Each structure stands twice: as structure tokens, then as C-alpha cells.
Amino acid sequence: MTLFLHSLRLNSFARFRLCSLFPPLPQNGRRDATTCVGRKARLLCSVANVSEFFECDQLHDDIESTEKDAALRLALTQLAGEFGRESMLSLRRFFSSRHAPVIPTGSLKLDLALGIGGLPKGRMVEIYGREASGKTTLALHIIKEAQKRGGYCAYLDAENALDASFVESMGVNTDNLLISPPDSAERLLSVVDTLTKSGSIDVIVVDSVRSNVKSGKGLGCVGEDTCGGNALKFYSAVRLRMVKTGLLKTEDKATGLAVSVQVVKNKLAPAMKKADIGIQFGRGFRSESEILELACEHEVIMKDGNTYLIEGEVISDKHAAEGYLSENYEVLDRIVVALRRQLFGR
């Protein structure tokens, strides 16, 4: 019976219906048994007709599916000829080819809050906050990370406040940085459009949108409110809100800022996550401190009490461990690579 059902290629429901057609053979006489067998023979003919119906229906579905595939291929060919090959793609191919690579922000904590290991390339990102909250410092660190990966960057300084020595103190290579002070919104948009279409620039920083609006008060550009209504908020894939939460001090002397960065919007990962980072005056992010913290948390660096084991080196103080990392760039880079592979799989 099992072999027979398998040869008909019926589903489980059809098997159940078929089995219900065959009552068990009676044991009380040859005549009753013969009658039962004759009934079964007639039923088998009906079952064969049912199986033929199922096979015909399956054949019809296969033909219809083939016709749909042929029609879809014809439509895709027409679209490719009219709009280009990338105009219509399958979902799997679309997401694999459109998956935006990222540029790290220079802060592992912020990269972790973003969920994808950095800011997505090919997307618009808005960084906003009150004055002296670290917005320019973050932008310069993003440029620095892009330059590390061989990219070219442009800084459109509409506020005319960028200082070359400050840029170099952040570790930015000014030889590979294009700086333009646009005097109007029209010129700024023209520069952005030309550089974007060239495809040769990895990061374009506009500092700031508010300074290119002739009447900021009329457009609600007060405090942390951004200009342009909802347009900038809508088209930005990522929005970062920076808030100064305090000062970093050494022996009662202010040496930096404590900043909280909140991911207000994120189209590539869950939003509303925060990263508390430190910005040292004249140097930028205190990357050694947060790298040491995350490396101990994920066991890239072993910690026992106040003793750290960093690639065979035993260091008995947190401040000394941070100093060791800042002086040994190769060790620091290897730790960062191991952390990024563990946290982001890249």
C-alpha cells in the first residue's frame, strides 16, 4: 500500500482519503472476502482517476508557472533596454548589491550604537545639536576614518570657522581634504551635486545647513531645531543628536568634554540607542579608553582586578594600559580589528 501511494505522488490528505476507502478484510468466509476484493478493484479504478486528475492539475500549474517566468523575463528585458540593467532586480540580488558599506565614526561605542559598525556610504546623515557639543569633531573623525581606507573627502565650510591646525590635530590628512567656503546655498548645492556625480568622493561634510539659509529665524532654526522643515529629517538615513553632558577633568583642570550621542533615526538598524563618549581638547575622541573598556568586556583583553594582559604585556593600571595602547598603534589596530570582527562580523 505504501509503494502504491508513493507512485501516485499524492499528498497526505489524499493518502488519508484513499486509505479510508479500503475497509479491513473480513475473516468469516471466502465469499465475503471475494466480494470485498471486487469492491476494492472498482474503487482502485476511481482512485486512478483521482490521481490522474491531481497529475493533470500539477501539469497545468507547471505550464502556467513557465508562462509567468517567460513573461517576467520579457518584461525585465524591456526594462533593461529602456532604463538599464539595474532598473529591475530580484530581492536577493537587490539587497546584496545595494548593501551599503560603512565608514566607522572613530568611536567604537557609537559604531555599536549604530548597529552596523559605522555610517552607511551612499546615504545622507544629519548630525545636530547645540554649539560646542562635538559635531565638528565627529565629522572630522569620520573624514579621518574614510582617509584611512583610501578615500577622498570634501569639507564645505559655510561658517568659515574651520582651522587647519585643529583639523590636523584630529589626525586628518589635509593634503587629501578638499575645503570650499561656499558663499551661497546655490553654490553649495552646485558643489555637492558635482562632487556626488563624480563618484570620487567618499565623504562630503556641509557645515552647516543653517548658515546657508538667508532667514534662519523664519524657518524655525533655533537651538536644536534643524532648518528646511521636515525635508532633511525625511531624507536622512541616520540622524545623530549630540548633547554635552559635562567636562572631563584632570587634577581639577578641564581637559575635554563628556558627550552623549543619540541615534534618533536609523534606517539600517534599530534606532534610539545612545553612546557616551569622551572628547579630549586638541585631540578628539578618547578612543583608547573605550577600546580598552570594550576589549575587556568581550575578552579580547584579559583583565584581573586592576591588571590588564595585552598581547603578553602585563600592565597593572588602567591609565597605564590606555597609555600603552596610545603609544603602540599596531597593537591598538589589531585589537580594533578583533573587536570589529566580533561585534559586527566584518
C-alpha positions in Angstrom: 0.0 0.0 0.0 2.8 2.4 0.8 4.5 1.8 -2.5 1.3 2.4 -4.4 0.7 5.7 -2.7 4.2 6.8 -3.4 3.8 6.0 -7.1 0.7 8.2 -7.3 2.6 11.1 -5.7 -0.5 12.1 -3.6 -0.3 14.4 -0.6 -1.1 13.3 3.0 -4.7 14.3 2.8 -5.2 12.2 -0.4 -3.4 9.3 1.3 -5.9 9.5 4.2 -8.9 9.6 1.9 -7.5 6.7 -0.1 -6.9 4.5 3.0 -10.5 5.3 4.2 -11.8 3.7 1.0 -10.4 0.2 2.0 -12.2 -1.4 4.9 -10.3 -4.3 6.5 -10.8 -7.8 5.0 -13.4 -9.8 6.8 -12.3 -13.1 8.4 -15.6 -15.0 8.4 -15.8 -16.5 4.9 -14.3 -16.8 1.4 -17.4 -15.4 -0.3 -17.4 -12.2 1.7 -13.7 -11.8 1.1 -14.2 -12.2 -2.7 -16.9 -9.6 -2.6 -14.7 -7.2 -0.7 -11.8 -7.7 -3.2 -14.2 -7.0 -6.1 -15.3 -3.8 -4.4 -11.7 -2.8 -3.9 -11.0 -3.3 -7.6 -13.7 -0.9 -8.6 -12.5 1.6 -6.0 -9.0 1.3 -7.4 -10.2 2.5 -10.8 -11.8 5.5 -9.1 -8.5 6.2 -7.2 -6.6 6.0 -10.5 -8.9 8.6 -12.0 -8.3 10.8 -8.9 -4.6 10.5 -9.2 -4.8 11.4 -12.9 -6.7 14.5 -12.0 -4.1 15.5 -9.5 -1.3 15.0 -12.0 -3.1 17.0 -14.7 -3.7 19.8 -12.2 0.0 19.8 -11.3 0.9 19.8 -15.0 -1.4 22.8 -15.6 0.3 24.7 -12.7 3.8 24.0 -14.1 2.7 25.3 -17.5 1.2 28.4 -16.0 4.4 29.0 -13.9 6.5 28.6 -17.0 4.4 31.1 -18.9 4.7 33.6 -16.0 8.5 33.2 -15.9 8.7 33.8 -19.7 6.5 36.9 -19.4 8.6 38.2 -16.5 11.9 37.6 -18.4 10.4 39.5 -21.4 9.4 42.4 -19.1 12.8 42.6 -17.4 14.5 42.6 -20.9 12.4 45.5 -21.9 13.1 47.4 -18.7 16.8 46.7 -19.0 16.8 48.0 -22.6 15.0 51.2 -21.7 16.3 52.0 -18.2 19.5 50.0 -17.8 20.2 46.6 -16.3 20.0 47.8 -12.7 16.4 49.1 -13.1 14.8 45.8 -12.0 16.5 43.2 -9.8 15.3 40.3 -7.7 15.1 40.9 -3.9 18.1 38.7 -3.1 20.3 40.4 -5.7 18.9 43.9 -4.9 19.9 43.7 -1.2 23.2 42.0 -1.8 24.2 44.6 -4.4 22.7 47.6 -2.6 24.0 46.8 0.9 25.8 50.0 1.8 29.4 49.6 3.1 30.1 51.6 6.2 32.6 54.2 7.3 33.5 54.0 11.0 32.9 57.0 13.1 36.1 56.8 15.1 34.2 55.7 18.2 33.6 52.0 18.7 30.8 52.8 21.2 29.0 55.0 18.6 29.6 52.3 15.9 28.0 49.8 18.3 25.0 52.1 18.9 24.5 52.5 15.1 24.2 48.7 14.9 26.1 48.3 11.6 29.6 49.3 12.6 29.5 52.9 11.3 27.7 55.3 9.0 26.4 53.9 5.7 28.1 55.0 2.5 25.9 56.4 -0.2 23.4 57.8 2.3 22.6 61.2 3.9 23.5 61.6 7.6 22.4 64.5 9.8 24.4 65.5 12.9 22.7 68.1 15.0 23.0 69.6 18.5 23.8 72.9 20.3 27.0 74.7 19.9 30.2 73.2 21.3 28.7 69.7 21.5 31.3 68.0 19.3 29.6 68.0 15.9 32.7 69.2 14.0 34.9 66.8 15.9 32.7 63.8 14.9 32.7 65.0 11.3 36.5 65.2 11.2 36.8 61.7 12.8 34.6 60.3 10.1 36.8 62.0 7.4 39.8 60.5 9.1 38.4 57.0 9.0 37.5 57.4 5.3 41.0 58.6 4.5 42.4 55.6 6.3 40.6 53.5 3.8 42.0 55.4 0.8 39.0 57.7 0.3 38.9 61.4 -0.7 36.7 63.8 1.3 35.4 67.3 1.0 34.5 69.8 3.7 32.2 72.7 2.7 32.8 75.3 5.4 29.9 77.6 5.0 30.6 79.0 8.5 34.2 79.8 7.6 35.3 78.6 11.0 37.5 75.6 10.2 41.1 75.9 11.4 43.8 73.9 9.7 45.8 73.2 12.9 42.6 71.9 14.5 42.0 69.6 11.6 45.5 68.2 11.7 45.3 67.7 15.4 42.4 65.3 14.8 44.6 63.2 12.6 43.1 64.3 9.3 45.4 64.4 6.2 44.8 67.9 4.9 46.5 67.0 1.6 43.6 64.7 0.7 40.9 67.0 2.0 39.0 69.4 -0.3 37.9 72.6 1.5 35.4 75.0 0.0 33.8 78.1 1.6 30.6 78.5 -0.4 29.1 82.0 -0.1 25.5 80.9 -1.0 23.2 78.0 -0.8 23.1 77.8 -4.6 26.9 77.5 -4.9 26.9 74.9 -2.1 24.3 72.7 -3.8 26.2 73.0 -7.1 29.4 71.8 -5.4 27.7 68.9 -3.7 25.9 67.9 -6.9 29.1 68.0 -9.0 31.2 66.1 -6.4 28.5 63.5 -5.9 28.1 62.8 -9.6 31.8 62.4 -10.0 31.7 59.3 -7.8 35.2 60.0 -6.5 34.4 61.5 -3.1 33.7 59.3 -0.1 32.5 61.9 2.4 31.1 65.4 1.9 30.6 67.5 5.0 28.3 70.5 4.9 29.0 72.7 7.9 26.4 73.9 8.4 22.9 73.8 6.8 21.7 76.7 9.0 24.4 79.1 7.8 23.2 78.7 4.2 19.7 79.8 4.9 19.1 83.5 4.5 16.5 83.8 7.2 17.1 81.2 9.8 14.5 82.6 12.3 11.8 82.4 9.7 12.4 78.7 9.2 12.5 77.8 12.8 16.3 77.3 13.1 16.5 77.8 16.8 18.5 75.7 19.3 18.4 72.1 18.2 15.7 72.6 15.6 17.1 71.9 12.1 16.3 74.0 9.1 14.3 73.1 6.0 11.2 71.8 7.7 10.9 68.0 7.5 12.9 67.5 4.3 16.3 67.0 5.9 14.8 64.7 8.6 13.0 62.7 5.9 15.8 62.1 3.5 18.5 61.4 6.1 19.1 57.7 6.6 20.7 58.4 10.0 20.2 61.3 12.4 22.6 61.8 15.4 21.8 64.2 18.2 24.8 65.3 20.2 24.5 66.7 23.8 27.3 67.9 26.0 26.8 66.2 29.4 29.8 67.5 31.3 33.5 68.2 31.4 36.4 65.8 31.6 38.9 66.9 34.3 42.4 66.0 35.3 43.5 67.4 38.7 40.7 70.0 38.6 41.6 71.1 35.1 39.2 70.7 32.3 40.8 68.5 29.6 37.7 67.6 27.5 34.0 67.1 27.1 31.7 64.3 28.0 29.2 63.9 25.2 26.1 61.8 24.7 25.3 60.8 21.1 21.8 59.5 20.5 20.8 57.7 17.3 17.5 59.4 16.7 16.8 57.8 13.3 18.4 54.8 11.7 17.1 53.2 8.5 19.6 50.3 8.7 19.3 49.2 12.3 17.2 49.8 15.4 17.3 53.5 16.5 17.1 55.3 19.8 20.4 53.9 21.1 23.0 56.1 22.9 26.7 56.2 23.2 28.5 58.2 25.9 31.9 59.2 24.6 34.8 61.5 25.7 36.3 64.2 23.6 39.8 65.4 24.6 40.6 69.0 23.8 43.0 69.3 20.8 42.9 65.5 20.2 39.4 64.3 19.6 37.9 61.1 20.8 39.5 59.2 23.7 39.4 56.0 21.6 42.0 54.1 23.8 39.6 54.4 26.8 36.6 53.0 25.1 38.6 50.4 23.2 40.1 49.2 26.5 36.6 49.0 28.1 35.0 47.1 25.2 38.0 44.8 24.7 37.8 43.7 28.4 34.1 43.3 28.1 34.4 41.0 25.1 37.6 39.2 26.4 39.9 40.5 23.7 42.0 41.9 26.5 42.1 39.9 29.8 41.5 41.8 33.0 42.1 40.6 36.6 41.2 43.2 39.1 43.2 46.3 38.0 45.7 44.2 36.0 45.5 44.0 32.2 47.0 41.4 29.9 47.5 42.9 26.4 49.2 40.6 23.9 51.5 39.2 26.6 52.2 42.5 28.3 51.1 42.7 31.9 50.0 46.2 32.9 48.8 47.0 36.4 46.9 50.2 35.9 44.1 51.4 33.7 45.8 54.7 33.0 49.0 52.9 32.1 47.0 50.5 29.9 45.5 53.4 28.0 48.9 55.0 27.6 50.3 51.7 26.3 47.6 51.5 23.6 48.1 55.1 22.6 51.9 54.5 22.1 51.5 51.2 20.3 49.4 51.8 17.2 49.9 48.4 15.7 48.7 46.7 18.9 45.7 49.1 19.0 44.8 48.4 15.4 44.9 44.6 16.0 42.6 44.9 19.0 40.2 47.1 17.0 40.2 44.6 14.1 39.4 41.7 16.5 36.7 43.7 18.2 35.0 44.8 15.0 35.1 41.2 13.7 33.4 40.0 16.9 30.9 42.8 17.2 30.0 43.4 13.6 31.3 40.4 11.7 33.4 42.5 9.4 
